[in-house]
Amino acid sequence: MRYTYKGDRLTDISIKGMQCDPVRREDGKCIRSRMSTMLVTDGTEMYIVLARMLRINSKLTLKI
């Protein structure tokens, strides 16, 4: 599942709008903290971001 990180006014401009994937544990669940942060990766680096600022990218639906 891909996310877009929206960020807030304190977010570094270089990661606003970043497309990222969650880092998962061995059992397949996302790595989250009690402080509502989430560990994500953009493919090259890992970031700790506010989970409430992540938006799920729209899923493509096939119409037959």
Secondary structure, DSSP 8 states (H G I E B T S, - for coil): --EEE---TTS-TTTTTEEEEE-B-TTS-B-B-TTSEEEEE-SS-EEEEEGGGEEE--------
